[in-house]
Amino acid sequence: YMRTVTNYYLFNLSISDLLLLLMGLPMEIYLTWSQYPFPFGEGFCRFRFWASEVSSNVSVLTITAFTVERYMAICHPIRFPTH
């Protein structure tokens, strides 16, 4: 019923944005109030940076893929089947 390509794109975008929100925002708020020393260690610092970068890149690539798919479906409807 809800298994369309558009819904897959939107689900992927919502998960990546939610992960970015959960990994980035609480730590940024904490670091605004208490900058030194960093109590969570270097490993967590590296993981937090990696997770936020991956999440934002996934969001950008999802929007790009959705845009390319819509472009192909509209500008080249014969060569790009929608089923």
Secondary structure by P-SEA (a helix, b strand, c coil): ccccaaaaaaaaaaaaaaaaaaacaaaaaaaaaccccccccaaaaaaaaaaaaaaaaaaaaaaaaaaaaaaaaaccccccccc
